[in-house]
Amino acid sequence: MLFCPKCGSILMPKEDGRKNMLVCSCGYVSKEEEDILLQENFKKENKVSILDPNVDVLPKTDEECPKCKHKVAYFWTVQTRAGDEAETRFFECENCKHRWRDYS
């Protein structure tokens, strides 16, 4: 990999007829003729396996469920109103999976 002597950016190969040269975005053109090979390697496929879809990833808090009166719930927040207003807190009961929100 070669770098531009003017600005330090990576020199990129460019064909000009039968002539290969290295050029930079700042306008610098290499005066040396070189054999240039541009190669990119990548993986075609990435597989993701879900081992247990029932893993609890949300934090828990002491909040009473309005439906079953259980004392522990998962929570998360979302900015549902203007940026200068408080975000909305959402809860899900650990026991019965009932969901509700708190606007305060």
Secondary structure by P-SEA (a helix, b strand, c coil): cccccccccbbbbbbcccccccccccccccccccbbbbbbbbbcbbbbbbccccccccccccccccccccccccccccccccccbbbbbbbbbccccccccccc
